[in-house]
Structures are given as structure tokens and as C-alpha cells.
Amino acid sequence: MHEVSLMATAVEVAEQHARDAGGTRIRVLRVRIGEASGVVREALEFAFEAVTVGTMAEGASFDVQVVPTLCYCSNCKEEFTPTSVFRECPTCGSFSADIRQGMELELASLEVT
């Protein structure tokens, strides 16, 4: 489960930002994960609970925003939301390798005290 190592790194980064801002406790940690990122939301939420024990983020709220996948069709010159993992353009049926959004894994924001 790679979500544990991802979350451990995110908490380390969040703690550093909290310290830099003069905070002693992280109250809310917000992340953005793309639908096509390969990150499983439920596993990330479980990992958050596990890795925050003994950290500035212990007991914090964890807010996850899922970012939908958006592709670009080079034939039609239009963006579209794919309906399957094959990312087939709904207009012309061609496969798109151009993913414009949905691969994100970002530490979006923190609330600290």
C-alpha cells in the first residue's frame, strides 16, 4: 500500500509548513487527488489515521478533494471527461493520451494553531 508512504511524506511536509508559519498543531489537512492518480482515497484516509499518531497532525481533520479526469482529443481539439480507463473521445472515438487533469496528488492547504 503506497498510500502509507505518500501520507507519511505529506504529513512531514505539512509539519514543516506549520512550523514555518509558527504553528504548533495542525487542525485540518486538505489534499487533492486525481481520479487517474492511482491513489485509493479510502487507503489514504486509513494511512492518515495511522501516520499522524504522535505528530502535529494527530487528531486533525483530513479533507480529500477528488479531481475528475479531463483529457484532450487532438483530432477534435476538445477537452472531455472520459467514461472509461481507455480515455476514448466521445465525439470521434479516438484514444487520448493527453490527460489535462486528474493525475494530481497535492497538499492543498492546512489550518494550524
C-alpha positions in Angstrom: 0.0 0.0 0.0 1.9 3.0 -1.3 -0.6 5.4 0.3 1.1 5.0 3.7 4.4 6.3 2.4 2.6 9.1 0.4 0.8 10.1 3.5 3.9 10.0 5.7 5.7 12.3 3.3 2.6 14.6 3.2 2.5 14.9 7.0 6.2 15.6 7.1 5.8 18.4 4.6 2.7 19.7 6.4 4.5 19.8 9.7 7.4 21.8 8.2 4.9 24.3 6.8 3.1 24.5 10.1 6.4 25.1 12.0 7.4 27.8 9.4 4.1 29.5 10.0 4.6 29.5 13.8 2.1 26.8 14.4 2.2 24.0 17.0 -0.8 22.0 15.9 -2.3 21.0 12.5 -6.1 21.2 12.8 -7.1 20.5 9.2 -5.0 18.9 6.4 -6.5 19.2 2.8 -5.3 17.2 -0.2 -6.4 17.0 -3.8 -6.1 13.6 -5.5 -6.9 12.9 -9.2 -9.1 10.1 -10.3 -6.4 8.9 -12.5 -3.6 9.2 -10.0 -3.7 5.6 -8.8 -4.2 6.7 -5.2 -7.1 5.0 -3.4 -9.0 7.5 -1.3 -10.0 5.1 1.4 -6.4 3.8 1.8 -5.1 7.4 2.0 -7.7 8.1 4.7 -6.6 5.0 6.7 -3.0 5.9 6.2 -3.7 9.4 7.6 -5.0 8.0 10.8 -2.0 5.7 11.1 0.8 8.1 10.3 -0.4 11.1 12.3 -0.1 9.4 15.7 2.5 11.4 17.7 2.7 14.2 15.1 1.4 17.8 15.0 -1.5 16.4 12.9 -2.7 13.8 15.4 -6.5 14.3 15.8 -6.6 16.7 12.8 -9.4 16.6 10.2 -8.5 15.2 6.9 -10.2 16.6 3.8 -9.9 15.0 0.4 -10.9 16.6 -2.8 -11.1 14.3 -5.7 -10.2 15.9 -9.0 -12.0 14.5 -12.1 -10.0 13.3 -15.1 -10.0 15.6 -18.1 -8.5 14.6 -21.4 -7.8 16.4 -24.7 -8.6 15.0 -28.1 -6.0 16.1 -30.7 -8.4 15.1 -33.5 -11.4 17.1 -32.3 -9.4 19.8 -30.5 -11.7 19.5 -27.5 -11.4 18.5 -23.8 -13.6 15.7 -22.5 -14.2 13.7 -19.4 -13.5 10.1 -20.2 -16.1 7.4 -19.2 -13.6 4.6 -19.0 -9.9 3.9 -18.4 -9.4 3.8 -22.2 -10.0 7.6 -22.4 -11.9 7.4 -25.7 -13.1 10.7 -27.2 -16.9 10.7 -27.1 -17.1 12.6 -30.4 -14.6 10.8 -32.7 -13.8 7.6 -30.7 -10.0 8.1 -30.8 -7.9 7.3 -27.7 -6.4 10.2 -25.9 -3.0 10.1 -24.1 -3.2 13.8 -23.2 -4.5 13.9 -19.6 -5.0 17.6 -18.7 -6.2 17.0 -15.1 -6.8 14.0 -12.8 -3.2 12.9 -12.0 -2.9 15.3 -9.1 -1.7 14.4 -5.6 -1.3 17.7 -3.8 -1.1 19.0 -0.3 -3.7 21.7 -0.9 -3.9 23.6 2.4 -3.5 23.5 6.2 -5.2 25.0 9.1 -2.8 25.4 12.0 -2.9 26.9 15.5 
